[in-house]
Amino acid sequence: MSKIRIGIVGYGNLGRGVELAVMQNPDMELVAVFTRRNPSTIQVSNDSVGVYLVEDIKDFQDKIDVMILCGGSAKDLPEQTPEISQWFHTIDSFDTHALIPEFFEKVDKTAKMSDKVSIISVGWDPGLFSLNRLLGEVVLPVGNTYTFWGDGLSQGHSDAVRRIVGVKNAVQYTLPVQEAVDRVRNGEQPELSTREKHKRECFVVLEEGASRKEVEQQIITMPNYFADYDTTVHFISEEELEKNHSGMPHGGFVIRSGVSGNQDRQLMEFSLKLESNPNFTSSVLVAFARAAYRLGQLGQSGAKTVYDIPFGLLSPKSAAQLRAELL
């Protein structure tokens, strides 16, 4: 059986993670990496994989089945996904929750016109956590759902900070408020504001001559990212950032607190503890790339989310194997 041919757009932390994840899936092969940088400066693990400019992507319509888009949600994906879905099945990790409905409609239009499948907002949140929020609601319809992120480094929020003029480098950590977590796990079902559930902490290296005050103000007032949270900004040296903030841990948990039967208190919890956020996220993207390819083979098209994908399509195993081995 022929392998699913994969292309990667963007070769940062997430793109490199996708490359490694594809290597763990024998039914897939990486064909090419596309970058805005000089291709000669990109060194991939497999010498047989070519590196090309993003502008050359249309030349690969007969050579690649699914493009996995590894750019940022702030600037890259809003433009790249609608454009590239004109020519390929696509997977992306667009994670600006408030803008997902608008993003979906834009991508759906181009993907349907080209008879391609584009699965958007894939990862662990949105993604796996989204599925668990849904599962909690349908199993315990009387109750409340709580999502907590961290402690961990957020790629999307870090990318948003790095794009601010005057910022040379930066990372952002999301921290759950422990008091809120404890109340939920005790079955209280409190009404919690965004600010009561999480804090954000940024570590920023400034460009020479940049204003600390101006950069900090742009961070803490940024809509959809920081404006609704208690945010602390630390300005540090490049050496300190490299020494203390080069890892990419993350995690979090979804809790459904509800009642069933004779008002029995029930708790459902799904949690992740990740040593590498990008390498885990990339593994999720690759699994959904398989589903996008299979849906395309079935004649489907348009934008999809994780809610539209049967779990069985994520696995390389046949339906008979899944019934025998996992059910």
KOLDREN-183371 format. One line per 3 residues: their letters; for each residue x, y, z of N, C-alpha, C. Coordinates in steps of 0.001 Angstrom, whole numbers, plus 500000, padded with zeros to 6 digits. Example, Ala and Ser with C-alpha at 12.3 -4.5 7.8 and 13.67 -1.06 7.14 Angstrom:
BEGIN
as	513190/494310/507800/512300/495500/507800/513200/496700/507800 ~ 512850/497750/507080/513670/498940/507140/512900/500030/507870
//
This chain:
BEGIN
msk	500846/498799/500000/500000/500000/500000/500876/501245/500000 ~ 500526/502226/499179/501328/503439/499089/501222/504242/500372 ~ 502288/504969/500673/502336/505760/501893/501664/507116/501691
iri	501199/507687/502791/500638/509037/502766/501799/510009/502675 ~ 501778/510852/501663/502891/511767/501405/502647/513096/502128 ~ 503584/513455/502994/503431/514609/503886/504372/515743/503476
giv	503866/516966/503548/504689/518164/503413/504584/518988/504682 ~ 505647/519678/505042/505671/520542/506223/505874/521981/505761 ~ 505039/522884/506257/505196/524307/505974/505631/524997/507260
gyg	506882/525444/507301/507455/526054/508495/508300/525060/509249 ~ 509554/525405/509499/510464/524443/510126/511042/525015/511411 ~ 510130/525427/512292/510533/525822/513636/510399/524632/514566
nlg	510103/524902/515825/509981/523809/516804/508887/522820/516418 ~ 507753/523333/515973/506639/522459/515611/506949/521678/514335 ~ 507532/522340/513357/507880/521665/512115/508879/520544/512323
rgv	509870/520800/513164/510852/519739/513458/510182/518586/514205 ~ 509208/518913/515057/508466/517866/515754/507655/517012/514804 ~ 507045/517641/513789/506286/516890/512792/507208/515940/512037
ela	508379/516411/511698/509339/515548/511006/509618/514282/511818 ~ 509846/514445/513114/510117/513293/513984/508889/512398/514114 ~ 507706/513005/514191/506481/512220/514341/506194/511394/513097
vmq	506430/511952/511921/506215/511206/510681/507103/509964/510658 ~ 508319/510089/511173/509251/508961/511205/508727/507821/512077 ~ 507833/508107/513004/507272/507076/513885/506033/506406/513290
npd	505606/506851/512126/504402/506311/511490/504771/505671/510150 ~ 504880/504355/510100/505356/503668/508901/504484/503848/507662 ~ 503220/504253/507850/502354/504441/506687/502476/505831/506083
mel	503463/506612/506543/503663/507973/506048/505101/508182/505621 ~ 505288/509179/504748/506641/509589/504378/506665/511102/504210 ~ 507752/511703/504660/507928/513144/504500/508573/513406/503144
vav	507910/514220/502337/508394/514501/500984/509200/515783/500933 ~ 508698/516833/501594/509356/518134/501459/509023/519032/502638 ~ 509923/519984/502876/509741/521040/503864/509739/522369/503116
ftr	508808/523258/503476/508704/524561/502822/508941/525658/503863 ~ 509737/526658/503470/510171/527684/504409/510206/529046/503738 ~ 510116/530095/504555/510329/531453/504045/511791/531850/504117
rnp	512575/531034/504827/514004/531290/504930/514736/530751/503702 ~ 516019/531006/503629/516853/530441/502569/516903/528929/502746 ~ 516398/528146/501788/516372/526685/501961/517741/526075/502251
sti	518784/526690/501777/520117/526128/501994/520551/526204/503450 ~ 519839/527010/504249/520189/527132/505673/519432/526131/506538 ~ 518529/525356/505944/517708/524401/506688/518291/522998/506544
qvs	518603/522374/507658/519138/521016/507662/518110/520070/508260 ~ 517527/519207/507434/516546/518241/507923/517248/516924/508241 ~ 516545/516054/508966/517158/514808/509427/517419/513826/508292
nds	516537/513811/507296/516640/512862/506189/517123/513588/504934 ~ 518270/513184/504417/518850/513864/503256/517986/513748/502007 ~ 517072/512776/501979/516233/512600/500797/515047/513564/500782
vgv	514850/514288/501877/513752/515251/501968/514242/516616/501499 ~ 513589/517155/500482/513994/518450/499955/513433/519609/500755 ~ 514139/520732/500713/513691/521967/501377/513507/523028/500298
ylv	512339/523662/500308/511991/524593/499239/511358/525852/499814 ~ 511338/526891/498999/510649/528114/499388/509134/527890/499374 ~ 508429/528576/500261/506971/528477/500306/506365/528848/498957
edi	507005/529755/498263/506487/530181/496961/506433/529048/495940 ~ 507196/527979/496179/507237/526854/495231/506203/525771/495535 ~ 505346/526000/496505/504494/524932/497024/503515/524392/495978
kdf	503058/525249/495063/502088/524800/494065/502663/523746/493124 ~ 503984/523718/492995/504630/522755/492098/504554/521321/492614 ~ 504044/521136/493836/504040/519811/494461/502647/519206/494574
qdk	501703/519718/493798/500322/519247/493925/500172/517754/493636 ~ 501019/517204/492781/500933/515782/492455/501912/514932/493258 ~ 502623/515569/494194/503673/514859/494925/503403/514759/496420
idv	502462/515552/496926/502174/515597/498359/500671/515463/498572 ~ 500287/514647/499543/498872/514442/499853/498365/515431/500900 ~ 499119/515602/501985/498671/516443/503097/499795/517401/503497
mil	499452/518679/503586/500376/519682/504093/500070/519947/505565 ~ 501086/519826/506401/500938/520146/507813/501543/521526/508034 ~ 500692/522469/508432/501090/523873/508535/501549/524181/509957
cgg	502793/524614/510089/503416/524755/511405/503741/526194/511757 ~ 503020/527132/511172/503221/528532/511496/502443/528953/512726 ~ 502547/530230/513074/501885/530763/514254/500462/531205/513971
sak	499642/531199/515026/498230/531572/514881/498031/533075/514719 ~ 498975/533866/515215/498785/535312/515187/498860/535877/513771 ~ 499841/535434/512992/500068/536029/511671/500072/535024/510527
dlp	500615/533827/510745/500844/532892/509645/499585/532160/509187 ~ 498970/531413/510092/497883/530506/509712/496655/531211/509140 ~ 496277/532400/509631/495102/533055/509033/495244/533284/507529
eqt	496480/533426/507045/496716/533604/505615/497069/532289/504928 ~ 497908/531476/505579/498427/530272/504926/497371/529189/504728 ~ 496554/528940/505748/495606/527825/505625/494612/528034/504488
pei	493946/529184/504388/493027/529360/503253/493738/529266/501902 ~ 494948/529788/501832/495673/529758/500552/496089/528338/500176 ~ 496725/527638/501109/497287/526327/500784/496196/525271/500631
sqw	495055/525481/501275/493949/524524/501116/493325/524590/499726 ~ 493770/525522/498915/493356/525535/497516/493985/524381/496729 ~ 495110/523848/497250/495884/522875/496473/496113/521547/497199
fht	495982/521548/498541/496307/520353/499308/495305/520154/500444 ~ 495165/518907/500902/494579/518679/502217/495524/519322/503230 ~ 494973/519945/504270/495834/520630/505240/495440/520290/506678
ids	496421/520423/507549/496241/520329/508998/496916/521552/509605 ~ 496273/522209/510550/496936/523311/511246/496597/523278/512729 ~ 497281/524113/513484/497069/524161/514939/496613/525550/515371
fdt	495764/526184/514567/495242/527511/514902/494606/527481/516288 ~ 495104/528303/517212/494682/528166/518606/494135/529440/519240 ~ 493754/530424/518424/493093/531601/518978/491608/531274/519109
hal	491208/530771/520277/489882/530189/520470/488754/531117/520020 ~ 488851/532383/520341/487762/533310/520044/487558/533503/518545 ~ 488577/533249/517745/488499/533496/516304/488288/532223/515484
ipe	488142/531084/516143/487998/529821/515408/486766/529802/514492 ~ 485572/530246/514938/484421/530209/514025/484654/531002/512739 ~ 485245/532172/512870/485537/533011/511701/486588/532342/510803
ffe	487615/531788/511422/488675/531100/510692/488106/529893/509945 ~ 487241/529147/510606/486618/527967/509996/485881/528350/508720 ~ 485072/529388/508776/484277/529786/507612/485166/530177/506436
kvd	486253/530859/506719/487166/531298/505661/487837/530100/504995 ~ 488288/529149/505803/488966/527971/505271/487972/527057/504553 ~ 486787/526919/505110/485773/526034/504531/485459/526437/503094
kta	485412/527723/502848/485086/528219/501509/486128/527778/500493 ~ 487404/527979/500796/488450/527632/499832/488619/526120/499699 ~ 488508/525393/500818/488697/523941/500768/487585/523268/499963
kms	486365/523732/500098/485260/523147/499333/485402/523451/497844 ~ 485876/524629/497509/486056/524984/496108/487108/524104/495444 ~ 488079/523645/496221/489171/522845/495661/489016/521350/495927
dkv	487881/520958/496553/487642/519553/496910/488739/519000/497805 ~ 489202/519808/498759/490215/519377/499711/489634/519354/501125 ~ 490263/518578/501991/489887/518509/503403/490895/519321/504202
sii	490408/520221/505040/491291/521048/505865/490834/520937/507318 ~ 491589/520197/508118/491249/520050/509536/491980/521132/510311 ~ 491206/522031/510908/491789/523189/511588/491853/522970/513106
svg	492680/523783/513752/492738/523852/515215/492999/522490/515851 ~ 494002/521801/515339/494374/520476/515827/495552/520612/516787 ~ 495508/519875/517870/496585/519881/518861/496021/519310/520142
wdp	496492/519824/521274/495885/519324/522512/494921/520325/523112 ~ 495054/521615/522805/493992/522571/523108/494190/523820/522259 ~ 493311/524009/521279/492175/523160/520907/492642/521822/520327
glf	491782/520816/520463/492107/519481/519987/491648/518438/520971 ~ 492600/517773/521623/492257/516710/522565/491433/517236/523735 ~ 491778/518410/524237/490982/518983/525328/489568/519310/524857
sln	489433/519741/523606/488109/520041/523058/487228/518800/523093 ~ 487806/517676/522706/487062/516418/522711/486633/516034/524118 ~ 487501/516260/525082/487166/515901/526457/486150/516853/527072
rll	486142/518118/526644/485079/519017/527090/483726/518525/526579 ~ 483703/518107/525328/482468/517573/524761/482039/516297/525469 ~ 482972/515383/525682/482651/514120/526333/482087/514349/527729
gev	482684/515286/528473/482187/515585/529803/480768/516106/529788 ~ 480464/516981/528827/479122/517558/528750/478057/516522/528415 ~ 478382/515603/527490/477340/514659/527084/477138/513550/528116
vlp	478182/513209/528869/478052/512172/529896/477419/512742/531163 ~ 477815/513973/531516/477263/514634/532700/476602/515946/532262 ~ 475393/515882/531699/474755/517098/531194/474432/518120/532274
vgn	474318/517682/533516/474100/518616/534621/475442/518802/535325 ~ 476076/519937/535086/477381/520166/535683/478107/521318/535018 ~ 479384/521437/535319/480213/522507/534767/481560/521929/534324
tyt	482109/522523/533256/483399/522099/532721/484451/523159/533031 ~ 485618/522706/533436/486730/523601/533770/487977/523134/533024 ~ 488641/524071/532357/489897/523770/531675/491005/524595/532308
fwg	492051/523916/532713/493225/524575/533278/494449/524209/532435 ~ 495288/525214/532148/496513/524988/531382/497730/525284/532249 ~ 498765/524450/532094/500014/524717/532782/500221/523812/533980
dgl	501328/524034/534677/502336/525036/534371/503012/524667/533055 ~ 503173/525660/532181/503833/525326/530948/504058/526493/530028 ~ 504951/526260/529064/505290/527263/528078/504329/527166/526899
sqg	503696/528272/526571/502754/528316/525460/503468/528784/524199 ~ 503453/527939/523155/504113/528320/521899/503412/529495/521232 ~ 502083/529442/521178/501344/530489/520498/501488/531845/521160
hsd	501410/531862/522486/501541/533126/523207/502978/533639/523172 ~ 503934/532737/523220/505338/533149/523102/505587/533766/521730 ~ 505015/533145/520701/505164/533667/519345/504550/535053/519227
avr	503399/535251/519859/502735/536556/519805/503599/537638/520450 ~ 504261/537309/521556/505144/538282/522216/506364/538570/521348 ~ 506925/537529/520740/508130/537716/519926/507884/538599/518709
riv	506631/538707/518287/506303/539521/517106/506134/541008/517434 ~ 506190/541363/518706/506099/542769/519090/507395/543486/518717 ~ 507273/544658/518126/508450/545447/517753/509251/545777/519010
gvk	510547/545499/518970/511408/545755/520112/511735/544511/520916 ~ 511048/543406/520614/511309/542145/521322/512269/541305/520492 ~ 513394/540937/521080/514383/540096/520408/514044/538621/520566
nav	513609/538250/521763/513213/536868/522036/512330/536871/523274 ~ 511523/535828/523432/510629/535793/524589/509987/534423/524721 ~ 509597/534112/525960/508768/532939/526236/507664/533358/527194
qyt	506558/532622/527140/505431/532904/528017/504963/531628/528684 ~ 504765/531697/530007/504275/530557/530766/502852/530814/531230 ~ 502026/529791/531118/500667/529825/531638/500643/529062/532957
lpv	500061/529659/533971/500066/529083/535316/498636/529006/535852 ~ 498144/527818/536200/496814/527739/536807/496839/528315/538218 ~ 495751/528931/538610/495621/529443/539973/495220/528270/540865
qea	496099/527882/541782/495908/526651/542541/494630/526663/543375 ~ 494272/527794/543911/493053/527891/544719/491824/527505/543892 ~ 491798/527952/542629/490673/527632/541755/490648/526134/541439
vdr	491815/525552/541169/491904/524123/540879/491386/523302/542063 ~ 491810/523664/543257/491400/522927/544458/489889/522979/544663 ~ 489299/524124/544408/487851/524264/544588/487099/523350/543621
vrn	487574/523284/542371/486905/522438/541379/487046/520967/541746 ~ 488238/520561/542128/488454/519149/542471/487691/518748/543740 ~ 487340/519725/544546/486529/519434/545732/485039/519369/545418
geq	484700/519564/544135/483302/519454/543728/482465/520683/543961 ~ 483088/521852/544155/482311/523068/544470/481540/523631/543278 ~ 482035/523439/542057/481461/524031/540846/481369/525562/540937
pel	482483/526234/541196/482439/527699/541298/482315/528360/539925 ~ 481806/529562/539892/481824/530388/538689/483142/531154/538694 ~ 484002/530860/537739/485349/531440/537730/485548/532305/536492
str	486054/533501/536695/486399/534361/535562/487718/533889/534961 ~ 488005/534366/533766/489278/534038/533108/490443/534395/534014 ~ 490366/535552/534639/491463/536017/535496/491610/535168/536752
ekh	490520/534590/537229/490579/533775/538448/491159/532385/538200 ~ 491199/531941/536941/491664/530583/536640/493149/530499/536307 ~ 493701/531535/535661/495080/531450/535192/495821/532771/535358
kre	497127/532632/535468/498039/533768/535404/498974/533549/534221 ~ 499555/534636/533728/500536/534531/532643/501828/535234/533058 ~ 502930/534610/532694/504235/535139/533071/505135/535138/531836
cfv	505677/536309/531500/506497/536467/530297/507938/536798/530668 ~ 508857/536190/529941/510285/536488/530083/510771/536993/528735 ~ 511210/538264/528710/511443/538965/527455/512876/539475/527352
vle	513483/539247/526187/514776/539837/525842/514493/540967/524856 ~ 514910/542174/525208/514631/543330/524370/515716/543552/523316 ~ 515294/544125/522178/516254/544636/521218/516923/545874/521824
ega	518133/546142/521396/518856/547299/521921/518079/548579/521620 ~ 517878/549380/522658/517176/550650/522499/515672/550569/522650 ~ 515127/549365/522766/513674/549228/522902/513214/549685/524284
srk	511989/550183/524354/511432/550696/525603/510748/549580/526392 ~ 511202/549363/527611/510568/548374/528473/509096/548702/528692 ~ 508820/549954/528959/507459/550365/529275/506520/550125/528100
eve	506969/550471/526895/506122/550312/525720/505875/548832/525410 ~ 506915/548027/525500/506772/546598/525222/505846/545955/526255 ~ 506047/546271/527527/505202/545698/528570/503744/546070/528352
qqi	503483/547312/527977/502113/547766/527765/501468/547026/526593 ~ 502242/546793/525525/501702/546056/524380/501376/544616/524754 ~ 502173/544022/525631/501920/542645/526055/500651/542561/526889
itm	500589/543337/527960/499509/543167/528929/498153/543620/528387 ~ 498146/544396/527296/496878/544843/526710/496507/544077/525441 ~ 497287/543070/525061/497038/542342/523815/495739/541545/523913
pny	494751/541844/523048/493474/541113/523103/493650/539651/522716 ~ 492816/538800/523303/492804/537349/523056/494004/536615/523634 ~ 495019/537329/524072/496221/536681/524581/496496/537029/526049
fad	496508/538335/526389/496926/538727/527732/495986/539694/528450 ~ 495142/540383/527707/494349/541456/528306/493442/540980/529435 ~ 492986/539739/529380/492037/539240/530380/492695/538492/531537
ydt	494025/538562/531628/494758/537803/532651/495650/538721/533480 ~ 495949/538292/534705/497011/538943/535470/498323/538488/534855 ~ 499024/539422/534221/500232/539103/533465/501437/539810/534061
tvh	502486/539051/534307/503743/539596/534813/504802/539511/533717 ~ 505505/540607/533483/506537/540643/532448/507903/540845/533097 ~ 508825/539922/532821/510200/540023/533307/511123/540296/532124
fis	511996/541269/532260/512986/541546/531217/514320/540949/531648 ~ 514850/540062/530813/516053/539318/531175/517046/539347/530012 ~ 518240/538832/530274/519271/538782/529237/519063/537574/528335
eee	519691/537614/527173/519612/536482/526244/520242/535233/526863 ~ 521309/535443/527646/521993/534320/528291/521074/533639/529313 ~ 520342/534438/530066/519429/533865/531067/518281/533123/530393
lek	517793/533668/529284/516715/532992/528567/517183/531626/528077 ~ 518378/531582/527524/518908/530321/527007/519154/529322/528134 ~ 519645/529803/529249/519998/528924/530367/518774/528364/531084
nhs	517770/529211/531329/516656/528823/532192/515325/528585/531480 ~ 515232/528928/530188/513927/528865/529534/513992/528245/528138 ~ 514916/527330/527925/515054/526715/526602/514181/525472/526445
gmp	513731/524901/527551/512830/523745/527479/511417/524172/527139 ~ 510590/523209/526741/509217/523546/526363/508216/522610/527030 ~ 508198/522580/528358/507211/521747/529053/505828/522384/528988
hgg	504820/521565/529141/503454/522099/529247/502544/520990/529756 ~ 501269/521283/529785/500297/520308/530264/499031/521013/530692 ~ 498210/520286/531409/496966/520860/531885/495925/519775/532070
fvi	494687/520203/532328/493645/519226/532597/492266/519818/532329 ~ 491367/518942/531906/489960/519272/531727/489183/518515/532789 ~ 488358/519228/533544/487568/518608/534605/486086/518882/534339
rsg	485287/517826/534354/483835/517979/534312/483300/517599/535678 ~ 482673/518543/536334/482104/518321/537660/480589/518365/537527 ~ 479941/517262/537861/478505/517235/537679/477811/516245/538596
vsg	476530/516048/538346/475742/515098/539129/474990/514180/538175 ~ 474713/512976/538650/473904/512035/537874/473058/511219/538841 ~ 472110/510456/538286/471288/509603/539142/470582/510389/540222
nqd	470779/509959/541472/470155/510612/542624/471060/511698/543193 ~ 471455/512616/542312/472331/513718/542694/473684/513211/543204 ~ 474165/512116/542610/475508/511631/542938/476535/512583/542332
rql	477486/513017/543122/478526/513906/542620/479554/513090/541843 ~ 479838/513544/540606/480750/512823/539724/481804/513792/539185 ~ 483039/513317/539058/484118/514102/538476/484767/513306/537351
mef	484929/513932/536189/485700/513367/535093/486902/514268/534874 ~ 488090/513685/534723/489281/514506/534512/490199/513863/533476 ~ 490656/514679/532544/491646/514276/531551/492838/515199/531710
slk	494034/514636/531812/495199/515487/532064/496365/515104/531177 ~ 497243/516082/530965/498477/515885/530212/499638/516499/530983 ~ 500769/515822/530966/502003/516365/531504/503074/516140/530449
les	503490/517215/529807/504308/517123/528605/505717/517660/528841 ~ 506695/516855/528492/508083/517308/528558/508401/518220/527382 ~ 507742/517977/526239/507934/518822/525061/506590/519135/524436
npn	506142/520348/524603/504883/520794/524014/504879/520622/522494 ~ 505888/521151/521756/505824/521035/520293/505887/519598/519797 ~ 506649/518739/520466/506745/517364/519990/505454/516586/520239
fts	504734/516920/521290/503437/516277/521505/502397/516823/520523 ~ 502352/518149/520384/501401/518763/519459/501605/518238/518045 ~ 502855/518100/517639/503152/517605/516295/502657/516178/516106
svl	502717/515376/517154/502220/514002/517052/500712/513968/516830 ~ 500004/514910/517450/498563/515011/517230/498287/515439/515784 ~ 499041/516413/515294/498868/516880/513916/499042/515744/512916
vaf	500043/514918/513137/500334/513829/512205/499206/512798/512209 ~ 498659/512479/513375/497540/511538/513432/496340/512065/512652 ~ 496061/513355/512770/494928/513928/512051/495213/514089/510554
ara	496494/514137/510175/496834/514145/508750/496357/512858/508089 ~ 496486/511744/508808/495993/510461/508294/494476/510535/508064 ~ 493774/511126/509003/492319/511241/508876/491936/512143/507708
ayr	492660/513239/507518/492364/514141/506404/492526/513421/505076 ~ 493593/512653/504961/493834/511895/503727/492704/510898/503480 ~ 492300/510192/504520/491249/509177/504358/489904/509813/504021
lgq	489596/510944/504633/488349/511631/504299/488371/512092/502841 ~ 489528/512556/502393/489661/512948/501000/489435/511779/500066 ~ 489945/510616/500452/489749/509410/499650/488273/509026/499572
lgq	487519/509406/500609/486081/509108/500643/485249/510168/499928 ~ 485921/511191/499382/485218/512211/498621/484737/513396/499423 ~ 485155/513507/500670/484734/514647/501477/485609/515865/501198
sga	485106/517035/501536/485868/518271/501346/485396/519311/502352 ~ 486148/520402/502437/485793/521500/503322/486571/521481/504616 ~ 486328/522496/505433/486981/522593/506733/486341/521621/507716
ktv	487162/521076/508590/486706/520170/509637/487386/520573/510945 ~ 486782/520131/512061/487457/520240/513355/487549/518836/513946 ~ 488157/518734/515110/488289/517416/515740/486929/516782/516012
ydi	485882/517586/516108/484548/517036/516359/483996/516271/515153 ~ 484561/516523/513996/484047/515915/512771/484803/514650/512371 ~ 485782/514245/513156/486669/513149/512754/486400/511895/513594
pfg	485940/510802/512984/485815/509547/513731/487185/509083/514224 ~ 487250/508658/515465/488537/508271/516045/489243/507186/515234 ~ 488462/506280/514670/489069/505185/513936/489912/505639/512762
lls	489584/506814/512184/490345/507310/511043/491720/507832/511448 ~ 491937/508040/512724/493238/508513/513203/494280/507400/513255 ~ 493817/506176/513299/494708/505034/513510/495109/504373/512202
pks	496344/503890/512115/496738/503113/510929/496123/501718/510926 ~ 495538/501301/512052/494947/499975/512148/493583/499935/511472 ~ 493219/498760/510992/491905/498581/510376/490821/498594/511439
aaq	489575/498762/510998/488456/498732/511934/488381/497389/512653 ~ 488684/496307/511940/488658/494980/512562/489727/494864/513642 ~ 490916/495406/513381/491984/495378/514395/491583/496177/515626
lra	491002/497330/515408/490599/498178/516547/489564/497465/517402 ~ 488609/496813/516762/487588/496084/517526/488208/494959/518334 ~ 489183/494276/517746/489791/493125/518410/490791/493516/519490
ell	491503/494630/519282/492630/494958/520152/492337/496023/521206 ~ 491445/496964/520878/491293/498124/521762/489894/498296/522344 ~ 488885/497722/521687/487519/497987/522133/487239/497354/523470
//
